[in-house]
């Protein structure tokens, strides 16, 4: 855990910044500790409400890196393991991609139906669709620029510092449907 570096900030000013965008979809990375420090009580609810009011679809990472060792992922019940905002967002999202490590949660109608969910950084993966659709990526309350999209870009550019690993295991889609699945992981 890191110390929060944020100071108080008027929520109305954040709302006015969001109002400047006319995009219909946003992929947001949120540092909830700094958001709480900036906006005080009910920060998650206020921010989630502002995002879902401003954008038709809000996308949030739902990453579960433990699949690398456990080999088990449940689309509905595997709790995101990177940040608290994605954990809380589970109750507000209506859809989650099938990627056992780098899933994306969605509130709204945006979908990844034609994508390869087992190779999410590949040319037919979910992150390729984000790129093709020119989805707005935002950081709120992060102490640095954060974007999983960097993995996709660097893999497509064949950057020499990245490798990919494949991890296999059980992927559950609902209470009764599962299969042996795999996830490709980008390692910087």
Secondary structure, 3 states (H helix, E strand, C coil): CCCCCCCCCCHHHHHHHHHCCCCCEEEEEECHHHHHHHHCCCHHHHHHHHHHHHCCEEEEECCCCCHHHHCEEECCCCCCCCCHHHHHHCCCCCEECCCCCCCEEEECCCCCCCCECCCCCCCCEHHHHHHHCCCEEEEECCCCCCCCHHHHHHHHCCCCCCEEEEEEEEEECCCCCEEEEEEEEEEC
